[in-house]
Amino acid sequence: MVDLPTQKPAIFRQLLLPIVVAALGRPANAAAWTAMFQAGAFSPEQREALTAYLDKRHHLFNLFDPVQPFAQVAGLHTAKGETKGSALLVATAATGNNVPLFSSRSEGDPLELTPAQAARWLLHTHCWDTAAIKTGAVGDPRVKGGKTTGNPVGPLGQLGVVMPVGRTVYETLMLNIPFGQPLLPDDLPQWQRRTTDGKIEETLSCATPAWQTRASRGLLDLWTWQSRRIRLIPEETAAGVRVTRVIVAAGDRLETTPDHETHTAWITDSSASRAKKAGKGGAASAVRPRRHQPGRAAWRGLEALLALDRAGDQRDATATRPGFHTSVLLGRLGEVRERLPQAYPLQVELTGIAYGNQSAVIEDIFFDEIPLPLTALNPDGIVYGSLLTAVDQAEKLAGAVNNLSADLRRAAGTDPIPWDKGQRPGDTLLHALDPLVRRLMVGLRRVGEDFDQSEQGLEAWEHHAGRATWKVAEQVLSTAAPGVFTGRSVTKDGKEHVYRLSTAERGFRDRMDAILPRRAAQRKSA
């Protein structure tokens, strides 16, 4: 149970996944990963290895240890000894400039966190913290005026997090551990990097106030990245130990998001875009993380989630438009899809945070999950094509309804609703189509590569999508002003355009038939 959806990937990345991988290593190849996944649980030998790993390092997970507190810096303090309220850790609590719209608590209200709550928000802060000015800690050489500026948001805040989820915690762990390259010797989780034979490792320490900008050493280093220096200050209360005060200072900064980042899809910039960035002195990297758009359903980004041909993106150096490729984890699942049950109920959870005011405040939190058929991870398969067809049709239907509204408004002598302002009827339609797309995805799990069944699914989808589209279109038509029946003429680019209700409706019907060819064929044959 988590307090906020964004806590889930934080807990998996900062704690659960690195414990499993540090204790057991990464599966060497697809066969080894499949064997672990199909086992359904850790073997006795694996449980023994996990137990031995945790027994040896249990003291490193003590939240309030005076010497090596978990994911914190012991004795972290400011020159004047200031601390701040624990609400500083909580993304949904009012603190400083970060004031959630519907918060029931003001900054003046004390917030008492149980140790379990404090631990979850501690990990969340390392992953998602805002870029607001941080408290200057004694021992940080970059402190100026008691503050540290230029902080980036937490590493997950720079991504559109894509996390595959299974039926059990064990399956979810396996789905989030990529097979392949072995761990590098210096790729360690943060709790192991804190000590070497009982001594702090000064060259790569996350247990001191000093921080550095550096590259990730590997998967475990990246998952447990300490983007902040934090100290929880416990207090004995009538209800038991509670955290009411904290210190949050600047932490390590990633030089760039590495290509071994597992939990994001990617945008492949066009050659023209890379040249433009390089000309301005910016990074000319070919890929960058693809972030989610709040208010936009996850299935509308299926083109990126199903773009498995990573090598193909790199080869196309002359491309003029940006492309996509999927996450490392979904790419690996695409490689082993035939080893798993065809109808496996894979869920993909997508989380993200939209920041505002120079990324110093949280404006919105994105969370969605989609039932992704494993067979959709075959770019040459029928299900892959069917899903992308349905998503493309949904977008085009929304565009057709918006065009109908725009034509009617022009016929009435007003301007169309701007695409970035106000509620357009296409948005209403996409909301109505949302459960239909999800139902299609669940149905396609059982279809496999059967063309006839896939076609039946698309025919049913087009039938229901057509009905939903006409329902929204009728609302648009019913609100048309009386003057739209006669319409008006507009001269544009030397050509005369006549806008009236009859031509707008006829054009809309033609567009619908072109977008939904199976539905149109059924109507003509009836």
Secondary structure, DSSP 8 states (H G I E B T S, - for coil): --SSTTHHHHHIIIIIHHHHHHHH---SSHHHHHHHHHH-S--HHHHHHHHHHHHHHGGGG-TT-SSS-TTS-TT---TT---EEGGGG-TTS-BTTB--TT-S--TTS---B-HHHHHHHHHHHHHH-----EE--TT-TT-BTTEE------GGGGS-EEEEE-SSHHHHHHHTS--SS---TT---HHHHTEETTEE-GGG-SSSS---EE---SHHHHHT---EEEEEEEEEETTEEEEEEEEEEE--EESS--TT--SB-EEE--HHHHHHHHHTT----SEEE----TTS-GGGGHHHHT---HHHHHH-TT-SS-EEE--HHHHHHHHHGGGS-TT---EEEEEEEEEETTTTEEEEEEEEEEE--GGGG-TTSHHHHHHHHHHHHHHHHHHHHHHHHHHHHHHTT-----TTSS--HHHHHHHHHHHHHHHHHHHHHTTTT-HHHHHHHHHHHHHHHHHHHHHHHHHHHHT--GGGTT-EEEEETTEEEEE-HHHHHHHHHHHHHHH-HHHHHHHHH-
